[in-house]
Amino acid sequence: MQRLNYDMGLSIWVDNQQFFWEPDFPVLDFLYTVYKWKTSKDNEDFIYNCVETEDNPLISFTREKSMWMICSPWQLFECEKRFTKEEIVNALDVLEKTIYQ
């Protein structure tokens, strides 16, 4: 995963393509869910359900063998790329640091 940006919303970029963009995204709620997932000892899928929409899960990282895939009902393209959990966690850590600076 290349990067996640927070700028009055949330955008997710994969290989220089914008995968997801929502200008009114509840980032703090999302980061709370991220924190619970990152600190869990289980290797379960990440599922983010947002109370502000019925299109849930809004963002998910699901395991497919040893790699992870990203999915959203609001995605801008079908992402065929797979990621390591470490790549996802690193991108989420950068987002968290950006928000809390």
N, C-alpha and C positions, 0 to 999 in steps of 0.2 A: 504494500500500500504506500503510495507516494506521500500523500499528506492529507490532513484534515485541517480546514481553516475555520476560524470563528471571526466573523465580521458582521455583526448584527444578524446573525443567522448561522447556519452550518452548511459548509460545502465539503464534500468528500471527492478527492481527485485520485484517479487510478491511471497510471501511465499517461500523464498530461491530458487526461480527459476528465471533465467534470461528471462524476457518477451521480452525485446527489447535491441538491441545493434547496434549502428552505430558509427564506429570509426571517421568519418568525419562529425559529426553532427553540424549544425549551432546553437550552444547553446544560443548565445546572442540574435539571432532573436527569438528563441523559448521562452526565458525568457521575451522578450518584449511582445509577445503574451500572455504569462502567466500573466504578470502584468496587462494588459488590462482586462483579464478575472476575475482575483481576485478582482480588484477594481470596476468592474461593479456592479451596483445595481440589474441588472437582474440576474436571476438564469438560464442563458442559457447554452447550451452545450459548451464545450471547443473544438475548432477545430483548429488544427495547420496545415496549408498548407505551404509547403516548395517549393520555386521556383526552387530548385535544383533537383527536381524529379517530375515525372508525377503521382506517386503513392500517391495521396492526397485524403482525409486528411492523413497526415503522422502519426499524433497522435491525438486521440480524446478521450475526457471523455464525455460520454453521460449519461443523466439522465434516469433512469428506475425506475419509481415511486419515492421513497424517496432516493434511492441509485444511485450510479454512476458506470459505467463500462468503462473499457479502451479497446481501439481497435487501431490497426495499420495494414496496409498491410504488414509490415515487422515484425510483431510479431512472436515470436518463438514458441508460443503455444496458444491455445484458453483459455483465462482467464475466468473462470466461477465466480470468486470472485467479489463481489460488494463492493464499498467503500462509506464512507460518504464524503461529500465535504471537511469537515475538515481534514480528513486523506490525501486527495489529496493535499490540500493547504499546510499542514504541510510538506509533502515530497517535494513539490516544493520550499517551503521556505528554507529547508535545502540545496537543490541544489543551490539556489540563494546565500545563505551565503557562500557556498563552492567556488563558482565562484568568488565572489567579495572580498574574504579575501586576 
